[in-house]
Amino acid sequence: MALPFPDDVSGGSENRQEHLTRRPSSNYTLSSQAVESEPSAGTLSRLDSVGQRGLTPTNTPVSSTLSRGTKKTAGEMVRSARASASSGSSGDVERNAGSKEAGPAGAASDDANVGEGEKDSLNREEHKQIHWFQAGAVMTAETVSLGILSLPHALATVGYVAGIILIIGIGLLATYTGYVIYQLKLRHPHVRSFDQGLGMIFGKPGLWIGKVLQTLLLIFIMGAHINIFSIMMNTLTNHGVCTVVFMAIGTVVSFVVSMPRTWKSTSTVSIASCISIATATVIAMVAIGIEKRGVGNTFAVVPAELTSFSRGAMAVSNIVLAYNSQIAFPSIIEEMKEARDFPKALAMLQTLTITIYIVVAVVIYHFAGQDVAAPAIGSAPLLVRKIAYGIATPTIVVAGVISAVVAAKQIYGDFWHKDPKVLREKSLRAYGSWYGILAALWVVAWLIAEAIPVFGQLLAVIGALFGTWFALGFCGMFWLWMNWQGSMKSSYGISWKKTSLACLNTAIILMSAAICVFGMYGSIKAIVQDAGGKAPFSCANNAMVAE
């Protein structure tokens, strides 16, 4: 997909079309179609504007190749840009712009002039390994994980009508915010994580606040998967071993699976993860449907006496968290062979998630009724519960592993930022530092899983505080920042499209703040009301006891 100028730069000449085309190397190149006429003043001013706004990744703006009152063909402009690049300017207006015409000799000449920056760019290209469908599998594994099984309980809190509207509405918002991340990545290819994006907006304080928030969220997600791993093992073995041992086993298994440094190594396992959670969910739905314990005990709108504002706020927060995979998008785009294909992966992800979420939430709530458990597998009979947990094992492991890889990549990149070639080395220092970072992250996650008695409620607090912002709020800030630098007006007056999008993104930020505050209130209230949790580092069975 071509990335056009934000404004029409066709100028006043109908027989000349100048545009920027996206190349895999994240540079832009002037392409032209036959033209001998003089560029119009409108074209020149627009090109000047584009150069000043930084959309041309070169220190020499496109407009520098043009001058008012000078007749140049499009081909001459391309040759001028190439001459500027080869004469020592740091502009990257496609060193290979004329390689197709120059043939092998021209390519060899360009290779001879490749500097260190170009070599690093080529190395980064070699690091891009995954296709869009692999990226979609990784994103789906990160999104459609155990959070799906909390959605029936959310419907039991707010009812069919509000629940379905929230699932669809928040899903569409998550699709839009995911596309905003894609836009941010195209304009600023160096951004590999949310903290770097926040750093561009708020400077160094934003960078470090983003790092802390992102790492905390990911570590708590990792801890949640360790906790759920122990629940699964206690269910499968009828509490055959001390729960502390099961958590330690889960930590070691997760560490081993997360050892590969690239997403390609993880994406194959992610496909198994998607299949496993889908199969486990279907099995649980069938078993719950056969029992039909809650049929007739459901509501389109839950009566006030059966719910509360705090519970409703928690339900909304849980639905938002079910879509919270945007934190992984920059890293995934970074390793895609064609970043332009990311919208395909995003469409694949959101089509699957919205559909699956509605089906699972409605069907399980319909048959389990108001007393549906969270996670919903707990509403199934004991034998079916064992089968479902066993089949869901890949998801229990992989979704936590992806969180670990995202966190480790951030720390890994920061650790070697002064010597970036290490990131692509296969050396002792490269692997040693990678494994050391992973081990430290998993140890902290294990300590969190062991030390916090009522971990589910505390995770809800962390989700309300951080997850809502990563899924929605920060993306709204990214859009406003990218577009605030440009003009909100077109040549015909106010740009209603941009104005509408500005209002939408402002509303997303305000909504995120509201969900954060009220979701945290509901979560804290739930923790206080359920204060009799299990003791830290206890061997007690943390699995649901069969009825």
NUFI-867165 format. One record per residue: residue in one letter; x negated, y, z negated of N, C-alpha, C, O, CB in turn. Coordinates in steps of 0.05 Angstrom, whole numbers, plus 5000, padded with zeros to 4 digits. Last residue first. Glycine has a CB too. Example, Ala and Ser with C-alpha at 12.3 -4.5 7.8 and 13.67 -1.06 7.14 Angstrom:
// NUFI-867165
S474349554858472749794857474250014843473250234839471849884886/A473648864844475449104844473649344844471549344831477449114819/
This chain:
// NUFI-867165
E536444194151538844194135539643904129541743864115541144344150/A529344234143531744134157534144134139533944084115531243854168/V525844834131526644574121529244484135531044644138527044574090/M521045144171523845144162524644854154524044664168525745244185/A514445174144516345104165519145104153519545064129515644834178/N510645224105511845474115513745424138514745614150509745664123/N508944884048510144854075511445104083513345204070512044614075/A503145114012505945054014506845034043505745164061507645263999/C498045274002498345024018501344954022501844754035496944794003/S496545974010497945753997498045514015498145534039500845843989/F494446474019492646244020493946004005492645853991489946314007/P499446833980497246824000495546573997495146473975495447073997/A505946533969503446653959501346643981501346463998502446503934/K512046724003510046523995507446663986506846883995509546324017/G516647233977515247073997513246883985512846873961513947254016/G520847563954519947313942518547133961519246893963522247173929/A522848003980520148023968519147763956516847753948520348233946/D526848174015525847904017523047884004521247774016525747804046/Q527648714008529848534001529048244001530348073989532148574021/V522848914027523548953999525748763990525648653968524549243994/I523148774081520948664064521648684035521248494019518348814070/A527549074098527648784098525548654081526048454068527448684127/K525349584091527649514075527949204075528649094054530249644086/I521449564131520649594103522949514084522449384064519849884096/S524749534176522949314170522049324141521949124127520449334188/G527650014176529049764174527249534166528049354151530349694200/Y523350384181525150394158526650124154526750014132527250614161/M521350244230519650204207521350204181520950054163517550424205/G525750394262524850114261523150054237523349844225523450034286/F525750944254527950784244527350484243528250344225530450824261/V520651084276521451164249523650984238523350874216522451454249/C520650834328518450804309519350864280518850694262516050984317/I525251034352525050744346522850694326523150514309524550594372/A523651584355525951504339525851204332526451134309528551564354/A519151554389518851664362521151574344520751504321518651964363/S521651354435519651194421519251284393518951124375516951204437/M524851784448526151534441524151354426524851224407527251394465/L520952154462522652214439524051954429524351914405524752424447/I518751894507517051954484518752004460518151904438515352204490/I523251884541521951634533520251674508520251514490520251514556/A524152424549526152264535524952004525525651914503528652214552/T519652534581519952664555521952514537521552484513520952954558/N520952224625518652154609518652294582517752174562516052224624/L525552504643525652214636523352144618523752004598525652044661/C523553014655525652984634525752694624526052634601528353064644/A520052874696519052994672520952974649520252914626518353294677/L523652684734521852494722520552614696519952464677519652424742/S526153174746527752954734525952744721526552654699529452814756/T521853454767523253554743524853334730524753314705525053794751/K520653144812518653164790519953264764519353174742516353344797/K525453234840524552964834522552964810522852814792523152834859/W525653774848527653644830526853364823527453274801530453644843/S521354254850521453974858523253834839522553774816518553844858/I523354904868522954714847523254434858525054374873525054764824/G521155074935522255144909521654924888519754784891525255194910/Y518754894980521554984983522755064956525155124954523254774996/S513954684968513954924984516755044988517055274997512754865012/S515154504898514554444926514554704942514954924931516554234938/K512654494831514254614852513354514879510954444883514054924851/M509354344793512054224791513854334813516254284813513254274763/S502654194810504854384810507454234809507854024821504754554836/G498553834762499253924788501654124787502554194765499953694806/Q498253734709495953864721496553964749495354164758493553664723/W502753444699502653724689500353874701500454124704502353714658/N501852944718503353124734503353414724503953594740506153024737/M498752694678497852674706499252894723498053004742498452404718/W501752804632499052904635498152914664496953104673497052744618/L506452524642506552814638503852934642503553154654507652884610/W504451994644505752124667505752424665504952564684508652014671/F502351924592500651904615501852044639500452194654500051604622/M507051964561504952164558503052164582502252374592503352124532/G509551494577510851754582508851984580508852164597513151804563/C505951134555506251144584507551404593506851524613507850904595/F506751204500504251294512504351314542503051484554502051094504/G512250984496511551254490508951354503508951564515511251294461/L512550404513514050624524512650894521512051034541516750634512/A508850034492510749954513512050184527512550174551512849774501/F506050324455504550204477506450124499505650134523502949964467/W510150474420508550684434507150564457506950694478506650814415/T512049994400513850164414512350374431513150444453515750304395/G507549794372508449664396510249844413510049834437509949414389/F506750124326504850124348506050014374505650134395502449964340/L511250124290509350344290507650364315507150574325507450304266/A513949654302515349904303513450134305513950334319517249934279/G509749284293510949304319512449574323512249694344512849074325/I508849344239506749414258507849444286506949624301504549184258/V513949154221513049434215510849514235510949734246512049454186/A513748634239515748814250515149104244515649284261518548744238/L509648444208509148464236511248644250510648794268509148194250/L512448434160510248624163509548654192508848884201507748524147/Q516048014171517048294166514848494169515248714180518248314138/G512447584177514347664198515347944195515448094215516647474198/F509647524129508247634152510147724174509547914188506447414163/V509647544069511947574087510947694113511447924119514247754074/P503947504053505947304047508347314067509047114079507047334019/I497747554081500347704079502647504076503247354095500747874105/A493347214085493547394062496247534060496947624038491447604064/E493446904132493346774106494146964084495446874064490646664101/A493447284173495547074173495646944145497846864137495046874194/I488847564160491447704159493647494157495447524141491847874184/L484947174169485247284142487947424139489247404118482947484136/W485647094224486246874206486646984177488446894163483946674206/A483947594243486647514248487447284229489747284218487047424277/V478547564228480247774216483147694220484747734201479648044229/V477047134261476747114232478547314218479947254198473847144223/W477847344312479547114302479347074272481246994260478746864317/L473947754313476847814316478547594305480547644291477447864345/A469247454308469947654288472847724289474147744268468247904292/A469347144356469447014329470247214308471847144290466646894323/L469047554395471347384393471647254365473747244354471347164415/I463847744384466147924382468747754378470347824361466348104406/G460847284395460747404369463147584364464347584342458147554365/Y461747194449462746994430462747114402464547054386460946744431/W459247664469462047604475463147414454465347464443462347494503/S453947604452455547834442458447784446460147864430454648094456/G452547134480452447144451454047374440455447334420449547174443/Y453147274534454947074522454947084492457047054479454146794532/A449047674536451847724546453747534533455747614521451947694576/R444447434517445547674503448447724511450047824495443847914508/L443847014554444246954526445547194511447347164495441646874513/S447547154615445147134599445847074570448247084563443447394600/K450047314663450447044652447946984635446546784639450846824674/E452947974670450647784668451647514657453747484645448547894649/R456648354668456848164690454547964690454347794708456948304716/L455348674626458048584627458448364648460248204647459948814633/V450248864635450548624618453348504620453648264617449948704588/K450849334661450249094678450548844661450848624672447549114690/P451449744624453849614634453249364651455049204655455349804650/D448949994576447649794593449749624607449949384602445549614577/K452150304546449650424555448050244574446050324586447950494531/H456349974533456950194551454350324561454350454582458650394538/W456849504502454749514523455149754542454249744565454849254539/F461049624468458449544457456149574477453949644470458649254447/D465349734501464149954485461349884475459650054474466050014461/G466249224523465449444540464249674525462349804534467849544555/Y467548954475465248864491464249084509461849134511466048614508/I472249204460469949224443467349154458465349284454470249044418/Q475449054504475149334497472649364480470949544486477649424481/K475148494504474148644527473648934520471749064529476048624551/A477748384456474948324458473648474482471448574480474448024462/A483048524467481648664446478648624449477048814445482548554419/V484048154510484348444514482748604493481348784500487348524513/V483247664484481547744506481648044512479648164517482347584532/A487347674445484547664437482647754459480747904454483747384427/S491847654478491447884461488547904452487348114451493347864436/I490947144500490847374517490447634501489047814510493347394534/V491646824454489046844466488847084485486747214485488446584482/G497146864444495246984425492447014437491047204430495146814400/A498846594489499746874485497947014465497247244468502646884476/V496546074482495646254503496446544499494846724504496746154530/V499145824436496245874437495546094457494146284450494745614445/I504545824447503645904420500645974420499746154407504245684400/T504445604499505245884495504245984468503246214466508245924497/P502845074488501245244505501845544502500045714501501645174534/T507344894453504544934443502845114461501445284451503244664441/A512444774466511745064466508745114458507945344457513545214447/I512844234457512644324485511744614486510544694506515444294498/G513044244401510944104415510544194443508344234452511443804414/Y517844524392515244644383512944504397510944634405514944614353/A521444154414521244424425518544554417517244674434523544604416/I520843704380520343684409519843964421517943994437522743544423/K522343924331519643814335518943804364516743874373519443534322/R527644064342525844274334522944174338521244324348526244344305/V529843564349529643734373527643964367526244054385532343854381/L529543394296528143244317527743424341525543424353529742994324/L532743794269529943754262528443614285526243694292529643594237/P536944204312536543984293533543924290531944004308538043734302/A536044934318536344664330535944454308534744504287534344614353/S534545404296537445334295538045054306540244954304539045544310/G529245474306530045394279532945324276533745204257529345604260/I529045704355528545424354529345314326530145084324525545354359/A529446254346531946104351531545804351533445654347533146184377/P525346504292525846434320528146244323528746084305523446324332/A531646624270529546754285526846654275526146704252529747064281/A538146304276535546354263533746514282534246534306534246084256/V544946484272542746404289540046484275539846704264542946524317/D549746604249547646504232545246404247543646254237548746274215/Q553446754287552246964271549846864254548147024246554247094253/G552146244338553746424322552146624306549746664311555546274304/A550445844372549445844344550946034326551145994302546545914344/F552945954421553345684409552345684379553445524364551845484424/H551746494432554446394435554846134420556946094408555046354465/Y546246524424547946664406550846554407552146534387547946964411/I544546214469544046124442545746264421546746134403541046164435/V546646534512547446254508546946164480548746044468545846084528/V544347054504547247024505547946734499549746684483548347104532/A538646964504540047104482542947044481544146994460539547404484/V537846694553537146564527538646704504539746564488534146584522/V539647074591540746804590540246674563542046564550539446624612/I536447534580539447544578540647264575542347214558540647674603/Y531247334588532047444562535047444559536147384538530947724559/I531147184642530846984621531847084594533146944580527946894619/T531847694667533747474671533647274649535647194638533147344698/I527447984647530148084642532247854646534047834629530848314662/T523147654665523647704637526447794632527747694613521647914627/L523347634722523547384706524347454677526047314666520847244706/T522948174735525248014745525647764728527847694720524847944774/Q518048304711520448414700522948274710524948254695520648704706/L514147984741514347974712517148064703518447914688512248154700/M515048144795515247864787515747834757517547694748512747704795/A513748684790516548604798517048314790519148244781516948644828/L508348634778510148764759513048694765514548634746509849074760/A506348404824506048264798508048374778509248224762503248274788/K507448824859508648564863508548394837510548264830507148414886/P504349254838507349264837508648994842510848944831508349464857/F499049054851500049044824503149074822504348934807498749254807/D496749104900498748894898499948884870501648714865497548634905/R492649464895495149564908497349354906499649424910494549624937/A488349184878489949334857492549424869494449464854488349574847/E486248604896487448824909489248964888491448874882489148744934/K483848284857482548324882483648564897482048714910482748064900/M483948504789485348424813483748474838482348674840488048564815/E481548714745480448464755482048354779481448134787480248264733/E484349174733481449194736480348954750478448974765480149234709/I489448984721489049124746486049144753485249114776490249414745/I488148774670489048594691488648724719487648604737491948514687/S486949234641484849034645485648844667483848754682484448874619/P491949504643489549624655487349414660486049424681488449844637/F495749124617495849184646493249304657492349224678498049374651/A496049024563494148854579493948944608492148854622495048564578/I499949354545497249394534495149234550492749304550497149304504/Q504749174564503349384579500449424569498749514585504849654576/S507848834536505448724548503848934563501748864575506148494567/N513248824505510748964499508348814510506848684495510449004469/Y518348644506517248744531514448854528513448974547519148944544/A519448544453519548314472518448384499517748214515522448224474/L519449034430517048874427517048634446514848544454516748774398/V524749184441522549334453519949164452518449154472522149594439/I527348814408527748794437525548944451524548854472530548914444/N525548984357524848714367525248694397523548564410526548504352/S527949494354525049474354524149194365522149184379524049514326/V533349334353532349494375529349474377528249444399533249794373/A533349064303534048924328533049074352531948944371537048884329/M532049474267530149254271530749104297528849024311530249064247/A536749774272534249894280532049684285530549694303533250094259/G540449414251540649484279538049614289537249564312542949684283/R538749404198538549164214538649224244537349104260540748964206/S539949934185537149844183536749584199534749554213536349794154/F545549954191543850124207540950014208539650014229543850414198/S548349284191547649544178545849694197544849594217546149494151/T553548784191550948894199550449154184552049234167550948934230/L558548654175556648434180553948534189552148364194557848254201/E561649104171561048964146559048734150557948624130563548854134/A562349264223560449414206559749264181557449284172561649684199/P562448734272563648904252561649034233559548914228565748744236/V559248754335559148644308560548834289559849074289556248584300/V562548674394561448884377561548784348563748734338563049154381/A563448144408562548334428561248584415559248684424564948424446/F561147614366562647864370561548024393559148024398562548034344/T562346934342560747144355562547384361564947374360559547034382/N564546444329563446614308561546824319559446874308562046454286/G565646114370567946264358567046454336568646604326569946074347/V560645664352562545744373564945884359566045774340563445504390/G556545474319557445754316559445844336560046084338555045924318/R555544944331556345014304557445294302559145354284553944994286/K554444614376556544824377557444914349559844954344558944714392/E551344174390552344194363554644394362556644344347550144284344/I550144294444551444044437552744054409554943964405549543814439/G547444784439550044774453551544524447554044534445549644804482/I542744624414544544804399547344804412549344814398543445094399/A540744314457541344194431543244364414545044264402538744154415/V540144704497541844474501542644344474545044284470540444264519/M536545064473539245154481541144924484543444934475539145314507/A531944744467533344854443536144944450537944894434531745094432/I530844644522531444424503532944524479534844404470528844284495/V529845174539532045024550532844794532535244744527531344914578/T525245284508527645444505530045294515532145294502527345714518/A521544914529522244904500524845054495526544974479520045024483/T521245104582522244834576523144814547525244704542520044624582/A519045614574521645584588522845314581525245294576521245614618/I514245494549516245644534518945624547521045614533515445944532/S511745194591512245084565514345234550516145104538509645074549/I511245544634512845304637513645194610515845104606511345094654/C507845924612510446004621512345764623514645774615510346144648/S503245604603504645744581507445814588509345774573503045994573/A501645454653502645244635504145374612506145254602500245074625/I500045964669502245834683503445614666505845584664501245724710/S495746044635498146214631500546094646502746114636497546494642/V491745724654493045634630495645794625497545694613491145664605/T490446044697491445774702492845674678494945544680489045594709/S488546514673491046524688492146244693494646214694490746674713/T483546464650485846454632488446424648490446314637486046704615/S480046534691479846284675482246254657482946024650477346294658/K481347034708481846804726481746544710483346364716479746804748/W479647394670482547324670483047074687484946934683484247554679/T473347214639475047334661477847234659478447024648473847274688/R470446954600470447244600472247374621472647614620467647344604/P472546414557471946514584472246824585474046934572473846384605/M474546354502471746394507471146494536469246654539470246144503/S479746234485479146504493476346564502475646784508479946694470/V479545704469480945764493480346044503480446094527483945734489/V476645764420475445604442476845684469475545714489475745304437/F480246064389477646174396476446024420475346154438475746144371/S484545704384484945954398482246074407482046184429486546154381/V482045304353483145244379483445494396482645504419485845094377/V480945604306478745484321479745424350478245484369477745224308/T486145744288484145944294481945844312481145974331483046054268/G488545244280489645424300487645644308487545714331492145554290/I485445074237485344924262486345104285485145114306487044664260/A487045444198484245434207483945294233482445384251482445304185/M492345304193491745574203488845584212488245714233492145784181/F491844794172493144824198492445104210492045124234496144794195/V489444924123487944764142489144794170487644824190487944464134/V493645194098491145334103489445184124488245314140489545364076/T497444784091497944994111495345154117495045234140500145174102/C495144114084495344384072495644594094494244574115492944444054/V498843644123496343744112496944024100499044144107494043764134/G504043494139502043284133499543384120498143224107501343154158/H509343694146507443814127505343604118505043544095509043924102/N511243404189512643394164510843484141510843364119513743114158/T508643504236507443294219508943264192508043114175504543374213/L511643894262511043644276510043424258510643194263508843704297/T511844304223514344184233513743914246515143714241515644364253/N506544424216508044334193510644194202511443994189508644564174/M505444614268504144374258505544254234505744014231501244424252/M508745074269509144864289507944604278509244394279507844934316/I506445374229509245294227509845064245511144864237511145534233/S501345454251501645294226504445204222504944984212500645454202/F502745774294501445514299501745334274502245104277498445564306/I504546224268506546054281505345784288506745584288507546194307/N499646414249501746354230503746164243504645964231503146604220/I497146524298495946324279498046234259498245994253493546454264/H500546914317500346654331499046444314499646204316498946694358/A499547324281502247204282502146934296503646754288504147394297/G494247444293494847324267497647194267498046984255494747534245/M495047674343493447434341494047284314494347044314490447494342/I497848124327499147924344497647664343498947454342499248034373/F493948374297496248274283497848084300499047894290498048514275/I490348494339489548314317491948204302491947964295487548454298/L493448854369492548604380491748404359492448164361490248644400/L494049284333496349144344495648874354496948674349497549314366/L488649434324490349334302492749174313493348964302491249574285/T487049594376485749364363487449254340487649014337483049444353/Q490450044383490549814401489349564389490449354391489049884427/L488950384341491750284343491850034361493249844354493550504355/V483450464353484250354327487050234329487550004321484250564305/K483550694404482050444399483050304374483550064374479050504397/G486651154395487650954413486250684408487450474408487251034441/I483051434362485651354352486851134369487950934358487651594351/W478951504399478551334376481151254362481351034352476651474356/L481451834439480051594446479851404422480551164424477251654457/G483252274410485252094422483951834430485251624427486352224447/P478252504395480152404375482152204386482752004374481552634361/K476152624448474952414432476752324410476852084405472352514420/G482252804485479452814479478452584461479752384460478853084465/F487452734499486952854474484052874466483352964444488452704452/I487252514552489252704544488452864520488553114520491952574539/M483052154554483152364575485152584567484752814574484052244601/G484351834511482052004509482052214530481152444525479551834511/L488651544531489151744510486851934506487152164500489851604483/G485651224566487651404577488351624556488651854563490151254584/Q482550944530481251124549483151314562482451554566479850954571/D486450654504484950854489483451044508483151284501482950714470/F488450304542490150524534488450734519489050974522492350424516/S483350144592484950084568486550334560485950554570483149994545/R480450304634480750014631482449944607482949704602478049884629/V479250794680480950734656481450434655482750324673483650894657/H476850884728475150814706476650744681475550634662473251044700/P480751044765479950764765478150684741478050454734478450694790/H485451444765483051434748482151144745482651024724483751564720/R489351334802488151604801485651614785483851764791490151804790/L490450794791489650874818488351154818486351194832492050884836/K491950814737489550664745488650734773486250744778490150364744/L496651114739494351214724491751074733489651204736494751174694/Q499850764768499151024779496751144765494951254778501551224777/Y500150344730498950294757498150564770495950574781501050144775/I502950614690500150514685498750464711496350524714500250254667/V507750674716506150914709503250834703501450984711507451054684/Y509550154718508750284743507150534738505350604754511150344761/G510750084665508649924677507650044703505250034709509649634681/T515050434661512550504647510150334657507950424657512850464616/Y518850144692517850404700515250484687513450584700520050624693/T519449684661518549664689517349934698515249944711520849574707/A521349894614518749764614517649734642515249744646518949494599/L526350064633524450264624521650154623519650284631525250374596/L528649564643528149754665526149974657524450044674530849884674/G528749364590527249224611526649404635524449404645528748984620/I532249714566529449724557527649574577525349654582529049604529/G536949544594535949824595533049844587531449984601537549994576/I537448994583537149094610535949364611534049414626539849094625/I537749004526535848834540535348924568533048934577536848544540/L541949374517539249434507537149264522535049364530539049374477/I546349104539545549364549542749434541541149534558547449584539/I546448654506545848624535544948884547543148894563548348514550/G547648894456545248734460544448714489542148744496545648464449/A552549154462550249314457547649154463545649264473550249414428/V555648664474555648904491553049064487551549114506558049084485/Y554748264433554148224461553748484477551748504491556448064473/G551448524371553648424388552948394417550748494426556048604385/V547548644334548848864348551148784365552748954374546849024364/T546048154310546048394295547648614307549048764293543148494291/A546147774349547747724325547947974308549848004292546647494309/L542247974382545047994390546947944367549048064366545547784412/A537747844350538348124356541248164365542548354357536448234377/H537947294353538547414327539047714331540647834316536147374308/P536547234408539247154398539947274371542247354367539346854397/L531047444405533147594418535947494411537747664407532847574448/S527047134386528247314367530647464379532047604364526247514356/L524946854428526646704410527746874387529246774370525146474398/I521447194454524047134467526047004447528447034450523646944491/G516747184426518647404421521347354433523347464424517547664432/L513446794445515346724423517346944417519346894403513846654398/S513547054510512346864491514346814469516746804475509646974479/V513247394560515247184553513846974535513246754544516447054578/T508147684559510847804553512747594543513847614521511947944577/E503847364571503547554550506247664541506647724517501747784558/A505847084615505046934591504847114567505547044544502446784596/T506547504650508847364641508247204616509847194597509947174662/M501247644659503047844647505547704636506447784615503848054668/V499347174684498147264659500047454645500347434620495447404665/A502747164729502846944710501647034683502746964662501346704721/G501047634755503847614746504147394725505647414706505747564769/A495847484768496347714750499147704738499547744715495847984764/Q497147094805495747014780496047234759496447184736492746964786/F499547414843501147214830499847104805501147024786501846984849/W495247734860497447854846499247654832500247704810499148014866/H488847424842490847514861493347614845493447584821491647284880/I482447584812485147464811487047594832486847834838486347494784/Q477347834814477647554821480447454824480847254838476247384801/K472348284812475248264817475847994828474947924851476148494836/H466948274811468248194787471248174790472648064773467548384764/E465448494859465048214856466548104832467247864830462148144855/E466449034846468148904865467948594863469948454866467448994893/R462349124811465049134800466948994819468848864811465949424794/N458149104847458248904826461048894814462048674808456248964804/L459349564877459449304890459649074869461148884873457049254908/S458349944837461049924848461349654862463449524859461550144868/D452949874831454649814808457549784818459049614808454550034787/K451250044881450749764873452549694850453649464849447849724865/E452750584878454050414897453650114890455549954893453050464925/G449150754839452050774834453550594853455550464844452951064838/E444250674864444950514840447950524835449150314827443450614816/G445650694935444350774910445250604887446750404890444851064903/V444450495000446150454976444550514951442350414947447150164975/N441750515046442050765032443750735006444250934993443250975049/A442050025069439350115061439550365044437750425028437650175085/D447349995083446349825061443649925051443149925027446149535069/D447450335127448850405103447750255079447450365057451850365106/S444450025163443450295155444750385129443450495112443950495177/A447749585169445049555157443949815147442749835126443149425177/A452049835194452449715167449749675153449549725129453849445170/G449749985242450750185224451050085196450450215176453350305234/A448749475262446549665257447349875238445849945220445549785283/P453849235268451949135248449649335242448849345219450748875258/G458049825282457149555285455149465264454749615244456049505312/A460350325286457450305287456450025291454249985301456250425262/E465750255281464750345306461750295308460750235330465450635311/K466050065229467249905250466249985277465849825295470349935249/S463650465200462250215203463450045225462049895238462250065177/G465250975185464850915214463650645219462550605241463251125226/A465650935130467951025146467750965175469650905188468351325142/N462250775090462650585112464950675130466150515145463250305102/R462551155053459951135067460350955091458850975110457851015048/E467651495034467251245049464751245065464751325089469551195066/V465951965005468051965025467451735044466751785068468152235040/D463352044956463751774965465951764986467651584986464451594941/G458352524941460952464951461052184961459252084974461752654972/S453552704924454552464910457352394920458652224908454552514881/S449052864977451252924960452252674948451952454959453453074975/G445252665013444452694985446752774967446352764943442252884982/S446752575064444652785060444052825031442553005024445553035072/S450852225067448252115071446052315066443652245063447952015099/A455252565058454652355039451852255042450452215022456652125043/S455052895103454753015076454052805056452352855038457353155068/A455952525143453352655142452852785115450652785104453152875164/R461152395131459152185129456352315127454652225112459251995152/A463652875142463752775115461652565111460352555090466552645109/S462552915197461553115178461553015150459653065135463153375180/R465452485216462552485219461252685200459152635189461752535247/V470652675203469652425191466652415192465352345173470852185205/M470853135236471053165207470052915192468652935172473953215198/E470552905286468353075277468353105247466253115234468353345290/G475552645287473052485288470652645278468952535264472552385315/A478953085288478952915264476452745264475352695242481452735264/T475353665312477053435315476953275290475253305273476253275340/K475454355296474154095293476253875298478553895290472954065265/K474455025299475854805312474254555308471854535316476354865342/T475155495250473355315263474855085274476354955260471155225243/G478655805220477755915245475755745260474755825281476456185240/R476355555158478355705172477155825198474955935197479655925155/S473354925156473255205151475255345169475755265191470355315157/L472054295125473654455143473154755137472454825115476654395140/T469454035087468753955114470354125135469954095159469353665118/S471654215041468954315048468154235076466354355087466954215028/S476353945032476554205045473854315053473654495070477954395027/V474953505004475453475032475453735047474553755070478153335036/P469553684959472353664966472653634996470953705012473853914958/T464553324933464953514955467853494964468453294977462953464978/N464652934897464053194887464353414908464353644902461153194876/T470152484901467652584912467152864901469053014895467652594942/P475552234906473452164887470652234898469052064904473451864881/T480752664909478652554927476252494909475052674898477852754949/L483752864870484752624881482752504901483052274909487352674895/G482553344843480853104837481852854850480952634842480753064809/R484653824852486053654833484653384829485553224813488853614841/Q481554034892481254154865482553974844481753984821482454424865/G483253724935480453704926480153814898478753694882478653854945/V488553904940487953624933485153594923484753454903488453454958/S487654434954489054374929488454094920488054034897492054414932/D485254375003483754504982484954434955483554384936483654814985/L489454155030487153995026485354105004484253964988485553965052/R492854595030493654355016491254175011491054064989495754205032/S489954955060490555025032491354775017490654744993492755235031/L489754685110487354755095487854805066486454715049485954985108/T495254655124493654415120491254465103490554315084492854285146/G496355195129497755035109496254785103496054695080500554975118/A493255345172492555455146493855295124492755255102493355745144/S491954765214493454995206492555095179491254945164496454935205/P486454575256488154535232489454795223488355005225486454425209/E486954575327485854705303487654645279490054665281485555005307/S486953955364487954215357486754315331485554165316490954205354/E485653445378483753655386484553925377483054125381483453645416/V486252775362487053045358484853245366482553195360487753085329/A487752155343487252325365488052615363490352675362488552225386/Q488352045279489451955305489252185324490552395319492451845302/S484351845224485552035242486651895266485951675273483452245250/S482651825155483151685180484651875198486152055189484751415175/L478051915104479752055123480151875148478151785159478552325132/T478451515046477151585071479051725089481451665090475951335085/Y476851394978478751484998477251555023474951645022480451724988/N475550834935474851084947476951154967478750994973472051074960/S476450324914477550554900476650824910477051024896476850524871/S475049924947472850034930473850274914472150404901470550104946/P479449804979478949644954476849754936476849704912478049364962/R482450434996480650215002480150064977480350174955478050325014/R487950805018486650684995484950445005485850285020488750584975/T487451385058488151105055486650985033484251045030487750955081/L490152005071488151855055489151575053491451525046487751975027/H490952305136491952195110489752055096487651985108494352015115/E493252685189491052625171492152525145493952635134489252885166/Q495152705253496052615227493552545211491952375219497952365229/R497153105307494953025290496052935263497653085252492853255286/N501253305337499653085349497253015333495552865342498753175377/E503453715309504953465311503353235322503953005317507453505327/S500954165264500454025289501853755289501353595272497453985293/G501354395215503254485235502854335261504354395280502954775239/G500653865165500054135176502054205197504254095198497254135187/S500853405136500853385165500353645179499653655203503453265175/V501053325083498753475094498553455124496453475136496153365081/D505553345032505353285060503053455072503153705070507953345076/D502753174968504253354986503853265014501853125020503353644982/P499852764946502352844933504053034950506453044946501752964906/F497552324998497252574983499952624969502052524977496552805002/P498651604988498651855003497952094985497852064960501251905016/L495951004989496451204969496251474982494151574988494351194946/A498750425019497150675021497850864999500250874990497550805048/M498349765000500050005000498350255000496550284983501950004976/
